[in-house]
Amino acid sequence: MEKRKFLFFVFLFLSVALIVLGLLGGEFRVVWQKAVTVCLECIGIG
């Protein structure tokens, strides 16, 4: 059980660290722009 808890926190930390790195690298803007483009195409505006 102790090993399972440890792995949970390791993966949680890695997930948060990778999200922060993506935000600092400007990936949020790229993903957001692609999402907006897909949504506008589905609606038929873009």
N, C-alpha and C positions, 0 to 999 in steps of 0.2 A: 504494500500500500504506500509506503514511504517513497519508493522509486516512482510510482505513478504520479504522486504529488509533485515530485521533483521535475519530472518530464513535463507536466502541465505548466509549471512556472517557467521552464526553459522555453517552451514553445510560445507561451504568452509573451515573454520578454522579446523573443526573436520577432514575433509578429508586430509588436509595437515599434521595435527598432526599425524594421523594414518600412513600416508605414511612415515613420518620421523621416527616414532617408528619402523616400519617394516625394514627400511634401517639400523637403528642402531642395530637392533636385528639380522641382518645377513640373513633376509628372502630373500633378493634380490638374493643371491648366490643359495639358494635352488630353487627358482622359475626359475632362469636362467638355472640351470642344468636340471631341468625337461623339460623345453622348448627345449633345445638342444637335449635331448634324444628323445623327440617326433618327432622333425624335422628329425633327422637322421633315425628314424624308418620309417617315411613316404617315405623318399628318397630310403631307402633300404640299407643304409650303416651300420647302427648299428644293 
